[in-house]
């Protein structure tokens, strides 16, 4: 995975109000792609959270998937 790639969250992150299946963008790759800074935003462009995640917590988007919309409640 690389910077600016759209990815899918593979785990729930309740402390950030994020759920598995949420879509984010890689904004930075750490050394040897062992971790990534992933930004999650609302459709209005407001950042919900930027999370440091590893390969087991995100995955690339598949061509046969469809985005899904849900309300976000951030504490």
ABEGO torsion letter per residue (X at the ends): XBBGBBBBBABBBAAAGBBBGBBBBBABBBBGGABBBBBBBBAAGBBABBBBBBAAABBBBBAABBBBBBBBBBX
